[in-house]
Amino acid sequence: MSMFCFQCQEAAKGTGCTVKGVCGKSDDLAQMMDLLVYTCKGISVFTAEARKAGLVTRSEDLFIMDALFTTITNANFDKQAVVEKLKKGLELKKSLQNRLREAGVKLNESQLPEAALYQGTEADFEKDAESRGVLSTGDPDIRSLRELLIYGVKGMAAYAEHAYNLGMEDPSIYQFMQEALAATLNDKLSADELVGLVLDAGKFGVTTMALLDKANTSRYGNPELTQVNIGTRNNPGILISGHDLRDLEDLMIQTQGKGVDVYTHSEMLPAHYYPFFKKYPNFAGNYGSAWWKQKEEFETFNGP
């Protein structure tokens, strides 16, 4: 088994991780993530047809958002969890195909991309993944543009899910993510056309960030200049990273009156700027530095 991943700036030798991710991701996990993205592409072919037919794609919208979020750097290293999502995605795709047929939509399978027709089994996932990863696109320019587009929608999915967790959504974001995924299967698209889609991804990325900003500030207030403690106290502590302020809110509620301090790491540092969190006496400060040092610094923190 082998992998190829170059979705983050820490990629080995500046070209890509091929044995194990610099982030710690194993090669078999990387391939399951590739197959999960591939499955999302296949589902996206059918959601486009479903929208034309006036069918609701709520389950597919939320699944694709969550699945893409799962595959970003440092988000999930649980291989079995990824496999379960993959199985769920294949079930959703099959169900959507059936719904389309029941609605009278004629699907010409000979014209559909292979990702739309793929229905693998868990026993074959590892073998199937070998030919469906990043390097399955031969032309390096087309490959790079497709992957740039995919990484754009992955980031979009992460922020859209954070906003969703705070009760805010924008269906146009889901639709664009799926249109972009389906476009990466279209061998007729030129490099210039893919560049146009990448630029569109930038526009929708800004839309998604605005949605998340509205969700965060509506609930937690407007960020303000704040002095943050970078030391540690004597109480037991929990270290939390990521960007999901709802996760932090839940953790703060759960730790009240327990004698346990909560520290942010790197990506969660901006939480200190929101007025909402300043009411918690056990919100103790920030520990550590860059996100890519999480593996070492979570260990040196010596806590959960």
Contacts in CASP RR format, 6 or more apart in sequence:
PFRMAT RR
TARGET T0000
AUTHOR 0000-0000-0000
METHOD contacts of the structure
MODEL  1
MSMFCFQCQEAAKGTGCTVKGVCGKSDDLAQMMDLLVYTCKGISVFTAEA
RKAGLVTRSEDLFIMDALFTTITNANFDKQAVVEKLKKGLELKKSLQNRL
REAGVKLNESQLPEAALYQGTEADFEKDAESRGVLSTGDPDIRSLRELLI
YGVKGMAAYAEHAYNLGMEDPSIYQFMQEALAATLNDKLSADELVGLVLD
AGKFGVTTMALLDKANTSRYGNPELTQVNIGTRNNPGILISGHDLRDLED
LMIQTQGKGVDVYTHSEMLPAHYYPFFKKYPNFAGNYGSAWWKQKEEFET
FNGP
1 27 0 8 1.000
1 28 0 8 1.000
1 31 0 8 1.000
1 126 0 8 1.000
1 130 0 8 1.000
2 18 0 8 1.000
2 19 0 8 1.000
2 27 0 8 1.000
2 130 0 8 1.000
3 17 0 8 1.000
3 18 0 8 1.000
3 19 0 8 1.000
3 20 0 8 1.000
3 21 0 8 1.000
3 25 0 8 1.000
3 27 0 8 1.000
3 30 0 8 1.000
3 31 0 8 1.000
3 34 0 8 1.000
4 16 0 8 1.000
4 17 0 8 1.000
4 18 0 8 1.000
4 30 0 8 1.000
4 133 0 8 1.000
4 134 0 8 1.000
4 135 0 8 1.000
5 11 0 8 1.000
5 16 0 8 1.000
5 17 0 8 1.000
5 21 0 8 1.000
5 25 0 8 1.000
5 30 0 8 1.000
5 134 0 8 1.000
6 14 0 8 1.000
6 15 0 8 1.000
6 16 0 8 1.000
6 17 0 8 1.000
6 134 0 8 1.000
6 147 0 8 1.000
7 72 0 8 1.000
7 73 0 8 1.000
7 147 0 8 1.000
7 151 0 8 1.000
7 154 0 8 1.000
8 22 0 8 1.000
8 23 0 8 1.000
8 73 0 8 1.000
8 292 0 8 1.000
10 22 0 8 1.000
10 23 0 8 1.000
10 292 0 8 1.000
11 17 0 8 1.000
11 22 0 8 1.000
12 18 0 8 1.000
12 19 0 8 1.000
12 21 0 8 1.000
12 22 0 8 1.000
17 25 0 8 1.000
17 30 0 8 1.000
19 27 0 8 1.000
20 26 0 8 1.000
20 27 0 8 1.000
21 30 0 8 1.000
22 292 0 8 1.000
23 73 0 8 1.000
23 74 0 8 1.000
23 292 0 8 1.000
23 295 0 8 1.000
24 77 0 8 1.000
24 295 0 8 1.000
25 33 0 8 1.000
25 77 0 8 1.000
26 77 0 8 1.000
26 79 0 8 1.000
28 79 0 8 1.000
28 126 0 8 1.000
29 77 0 8 1.000
29 79 0 8 1.000
29 82 0 8 1.000
31 126 0 8 1.000
31 129 0 8 1.000
31 130 0 8 1.000
31 133 0 8 1.000
32 79 0 8 1.000
32 82 0 8 1.000
32 83 0 8 1.000
32 86 0 8 1.000
32 125 0 8 1.000
32 126 0 8 1.000
32 129 0 8 1.000
33 70 0 8 1.000
33 71 0 8 1.000
33 82 0 8 1.000
34 129 0 8 1.000
34 132 0 8 1.000
34 133 0 8 1.000
34 134 0 8 1.000
35 86 0 8 1.000
35 125 0 8 1.000
35 128 0 8 1.000
35 129 0 8 1.000
35 132 0 8 1.000
35 133 0 8 1.000
36 67 0 8 1.000
36 70 0 8 1.000
36 71 0 8 1.000
36 82 0 8 1.000
36 85 0 8 1.000
36 86 0 8 1.000
37 67 0 8 1.000
37 68 0 8 1.000
37 71 0 8 1.000
37 133 0 8 1.000
37 150 0 8 1.000
37 181 0 8 1.000
38 115 0 8 1.000
38 118 0 8 1.000
38 129 0 8 1.000
38 132 0 8 1.000
38 133 0 8 1.000
39 67 0 8 1.000
39 86 0 8 1.000
39 89 0 8 1.000
39 90 0 8 1.000
39 93 0 8 1.000
39 115 0 8 1.000
39 118 0 8 1.000
40 63 0 8 1.000
40 64 0 8 1.000
40 67 0 8 1.000
40 68 0 8 1.000
40 89 0 8 1.000
40 181 0 8 1.000
41 113 0 8 1.000
41 115 0 8 1.000
41 181 0 8 1.000
41 182 0 8 1.000
41 184 0 8 1.000
41 185 0 8 1.000
42 93 0 8 1.000
42 113 0 8 1.000
42 115 0 8 1.000
42 116 0 8 1.000
42 118 0 8 1.000
42 181 0 8 1.000
42 182 0 8 1.000
42 185 0 8 1.000
43 60 0 8 1.000
43 63 0 8 1.000
43 64 0 8 1.000
43 89 0 8 1.000
43 92 0 8 1.000
43 93 0 8 1.000
43 96 0 8 1.000
43 178 0 8 1.000
44 64 0 8 1.000
44 177 0 8 1.000
44 178 0 8 1.000
44 179 0 8 1.000
44 181 0 8 1.000
44 182 0 8 1.000
45 112 0 8 1.000
45 113 0 8 1.000
45 115 0 8 1.000
45 116 0 8 1.000
45 182 0 8 1.000
45 185 0 8 1.000
46 60 0 8 1.000
46 93 0 8 1.000
46 96 0 8 1.000
46 97 0 8 1.000
46 100 0 8 1.000
46 116 0 8 1.000
47 57 0 8 1.000
47 60 0 8 1.000
47 61 0 8 1.000
47 64 0 8 1.000
47 96 0 8 1.000
47 178 0 8 1.000
48 178 0 8 1.000
48 179 0 8 1.000
48 182 0 8 1.000
49 100 0 8 1.000
49 105 0 8 1.000
49 107 0 8 1.000
50 56 0 8 1.000
50 57 0 8 1.000
50 60 0 8 1.000
50 96 0 8 1.000
50 99 0 8 1.000
50 100 0 8 1.000
50 105 0 8 1.000
51 57 0 8 1.000
51 175 0 8 1.000
52 105 0 8 1.000
53 100 0 8 1.000
53 103 0 8 1.000
53 104 0 8 1.000
53 105 0 8 1.000
55 99 0 8 1.000
55 100 0 8 1.000
55 103 0 8 1.000
57 96 0 8 1.000
57 174 0 8 1.000
59 92 0 8 1.000
60 92 0 8 1.000
60 96 0 8 1.000
60 178 0 8 1.000
61 171 0 8 1.000
61 174 0 8 1.000
61 178 0 8 1.000
62 164 0 8 1.000
63 85 0 8 1.000
63 88 0 8 1.000
63 89 0 8 1.000
63 92 0 8 1.000
64 157 0 8 1.000
64 174 0 8 1.000
64 177 0 8 1.000
64 178 0 8 1.000
64 181 0 8 1.000
65 157 0 8 1.000
65 160 0 8 1.000
65 161 0 8 1.000
65 164 0 8 1.000
65 174 0 8 1.000
65 177 0 8 1.000
66 85 0 8 1.000
66 157 0 8 1.000
66 161 0 8 1.000
67 85 0 8 1.000
67 89 0 8 1.000
67 157 0 8 1.000
68 153 0 8 1.000
68 154 0 8 1.000
68 155 0 8 1.000
68 156 0 8 1.000
68 157 0 8 1.000
68 158 0 8 1.000
68 177 0 8 1.000
69 75 0 8 1.000
69 154 0 8 1.000
69 155 0 8 1.000
69 157 0 8 1.000
69 158 0 8 1.000
69 161 0 8 1.000
70 76 0 8 1.000
70 81 0 8 1.000
70 82 0 8 1.000
70 85 0 8 1.000
71 82 0 8 1.000
71 154 0 8 1.000
72 154 0 8 1.000
72 155 0 8 1.000
72 157 0 8 1.000
72 158 0 8 1.000
74 291 0 8 1.000
74 294 0 8 1.000
75 158 0 8 1.000
76 82 0 8 1.000
83 122 0 8 1.000
83 125 0 8 1.000
86 125 0 8 1.000
87 122 0 8 1.000
90 118 0 8 1.000
90 119 0 8 1.000
90 120 0 8 1.000
93 116 0 8 1.000
93 119 0 8 1.000
94 119 0 8 1.000
97 107 0 8 1.000
100 107 0 8 1.000
101 107 0 8 1.000
109 117 0 8 1.000
113 185 0 8 1.000
113 186 0 8 1.000
115 132 0 8 1.000
115 185 0 8 1.000
116 185 0 8 1.000
118 128 0 8 1.000
120 128 0 8 1.000
134 143 0 8 1.000
134 147 0 8 1.000
135 143 0 8 1.000
137 143 0 8 1.000
137 146 0 8 1.000
141 191 0 8 1.000
142 191 0 8 1.000
142 194 0 8 1.000
145 191 0 8 1.000
145 194 0 8 1.000
145 195 0 8 1.000
145 198 0 8 1.000
146 184 0 8 1.000
146 194 0 8 1.000
148 198 0 8 1.000
149 180 0 8 1.000
149 183 0 8 1.000
149 184 0 8 1.000
149 194 0 8 1.000
149 197 0 8 1.000
149 198 0 8 1.000
149 201 0 8 1.000
150 180 0 8 1.000
150 181 0 8 1.000
150 184 0 8 1.000
152 180 0 8 1.000
152 198 0 8 1.000
152 201 0 8 1.000
152 202 0 8 1.000
152 205 0 8 1.000
153 176 0 8 1.000
153 177 0 8 1.000
153 180 0 8 1.000
153 181 0 8 1.000
153 201 0 8 1.000
155 205 0 8 1.000
155 208 0 8 1.000
156 173 0 8 1.000
156 176 0 8 1.000
156 177 0 8 1.000
156 201 0 8 1.000
156 204 0 8 1.000
156 205 0 8 1.000
156 208 0 8 1.000
157 177 0 8 1.000
158 243 0 8 1.000
159 205 0 8 1.000
159 208 0 8 1.000
159 209 0 8 1.000
159 211 0 8 1.000
159 212 0 8 1.000
159 243 0 8 1.000
160 169 0 8 1.000
160 170 0 8 1.000
160 173 0 8 1.000
160 174 0 8 1.000
160 177 0 8 1.000
160 208 0 8 1.000
160 211 0 8 1.000
160 212 0 8 1.000
161 244 0 8 1.000
162 212 0 8 1.000
162 215 0 8 1.000
162 216 0 8 1.000
162 243 0 8 1.000
162 244 0 8 1.000
162 245 0 8 1.000
162 246 0 8 1.000
163 169 0 8 1.000
163 170 0 8 1.000
163 208 0 8 1.000
163 211 0 8 1.000
163 212 0 8 1.000
163 214 0 8 1.000
163 215 0 8 1.000
165 244 0 8 1.000
165 246 0 8 1.000
166 215 0 8 1.000
166 216 0 8 1.000
166 218 0 8 1.000
166 219 0 8 1.000
166 245 0 8 1.000
166 246 0 8 1.000
167 215 0 8 1.000
168 211 0 8 1.000
168 212 0 8 1.000
168 214 0 8 1.000
168 215 0 8 1.000
168 218 0 8 1.000
169 211 0 8 1.000
170 207 0 8 1.000
170 208 0 8 1.000
170 211 0 8 1.000
172 204 0 8 1.000
172 207 0 8 1.000
173 204 0 8 1.000
173 207 0 8 1.000
173 208 0 8 1.000
173 211 0 8 1.000
176 200 0 8 1.000
176 201 0 8 1.000
176 204 0 8 1.000
177 204 0 8 1.000
180 197 0 8 1.000
180 200 0 8 1.000
180 201 0 8 1.000
183 189 0 8 1.000
183 194 0 8 1.000
183 197 0 8 1.000
189 197 0 8 1.000
216 245 0 8 1.000
216 274 0 8 1.000
217 223 0 8 1.000
219 245 0 8 1.000
219 276 0 8 1.000
220 245 0 8 1.000
220 249 0 8 1.000
220 274 0 8 1.000
220 275 0 8 1.000
220 276 0 8 1.000
220 277 0 8 1.000
221 274 0 8 1.000
221 275 0 8 1.000
221 276 0 8 1.000
222 274 0 8 1.000
222 275 0 8 1.000
223 270 0 8 1.000
223 273 0 8 1.000
223 274 0 8 1.000
224 273 0 8 1.000
224 275 0 8 1.000
225 273 0 8 1.000
226 272 0 8 1.000
226 273 0 8 1.000
226 278 0 8 1.000
228 269 0 8 1.000
228 272 0 8 1.000
228 285 0 8 1.000
228 286 0 8 1.000
229 284 0 8 1.000
229 285 0 8 1.000
229 286 0 8 1.000
230 285 0 8 1.000
230 286 0 8 1.000
230 287 0 8 1.000
230 288 0 8 1.000
231 285 0 8 1.000
231 287 0 8 1.000
232 261 0 8 1.000
232 263 0 8 1.000
232 284 0 8 1.000
232 287 0 8 1.000
233 261 0 8 1.000
233 284 0 8 1.000
235 259 0 8 1.000
235 260 0 8 1.000
235 261 0 8 1.000
235 282 0 8 1.000
235 284 0 8 1.000
236 259 0 8 1.000
236 260 0 8 1.000
236 261 0 8 1.000
236 303 0 8 1.000
237 260 0 8 1.000
237 261 0 8 1.000
237 262 0 8 1.000
237 263 0 8 1.000
237 284 0 8 1.000
237 303 0 8 1.000
237 304 0 8 1.000
238 251 0 8 1.000
238 255 0 8 1.000
238 260 0 8 1.000
238 261 0 8 1.000
238 262 0 8 1.000
238 263 0 8 1.000
238 303 0 8 1.000
238 304 0 8 1.000
239 263 0 8 1.000
239 264 0 8 1.000
239 265 0 8 1.000
239 287 0 8 1.000
239 298 0 8 1.000
239 301 0 8 1.000
239 303 0 8 1.000
239 304 0 8 1.000
240 247 0 8 1.000
240 248 0 8 1.000
240 251 0 8 1.000
240 262 0 8 1.000
240 263 0 8 1.000
240 264 0 8 1.000
240 265 0 8 1.000
240 268 0 8 1.000
241 264 0 8 1.000
241 265 0 8 1.000
241 266 0 8 1.000
241 267 0 8 1.000
241 268 0 8 1.000
241 291 0 8 1.000
241 294 0 8 1.000
242 266 0 8 1.000
242 267 0 8 1.000
242 268 0 8 1.000
243 267 0 8 1.000
243 268 0 8 1.000
245 271 0 8 1.000
245 274 0 8 1.000
248 262 0 8 1.000
248 264 0 8 1.000
248 268 0 8 1.000
248 271 0 8 1.000
248 277 0 8 1.000
249 276 0 8 1.000
249 277 0 8 1.000
251 262 0 8 1.000
252 262 0 8 1.000
252 277 0 8 1.000
252 280 0 8 1.000
252 282 0 8 1.000
252 283 0 8 1.000
255 261 0 8 1.000
255 262 0 8 1.000
255 282 0 8 1.000
256 280 0 8 1.000
256 282 0 8 1.000
257 282 0 8 1.000
258 282 0 8 1.000
259 282 0 8 1.000
260 282 0 8 1.000
261 282 0 8 1.000
261 283 0 8 1.000
261 284 0 8 1.000
262 280 0 8 1.000
262 282 0 8 1.000
262 283 0 8 1.000
262 284 0 8 1.000
263 284 0 8 1.000
263 285 0 8 1.000
263 286 0 8 1.000
263 287 0 8 1.000
263 301 0 8 1.000
264 271 0 8 1.000
264 272 0 8 1.000
264 285 0 8 1.000
264 286 0 8 1.000
264 287 0 8 1.000
265 286 0 8 1.000
265 287 0 8 1.000
265 288 0 8 1.000
265 291 0 8 1.000
265 294 0 8 1.000
265 297 0 8 1.000
265 298 0 8 1.000
265 301 0 8 1.000
266 286 0 8 1.000
266 288 0 8 1.000
266 289 0 8 1.000
266 290 0 8 1.000
266 291 0 8 1.000
266 293 0 8 1.000
266 294 0 8 1.000
267 291 0 8 1.000
269 286 0 8 1.000
271 277 0 8 1.000
272 278 0 8 1.000
272 283 0 8 1.000
272 285 0 8 1.000
272 286 0 8 1.000
277 283 0 8 1.000
287 297 0 8 1.000
287 301 0 8 1.000
288 297 0 8 1.000
288 301 0 8 1.000
289 297 0 8 1.000
END
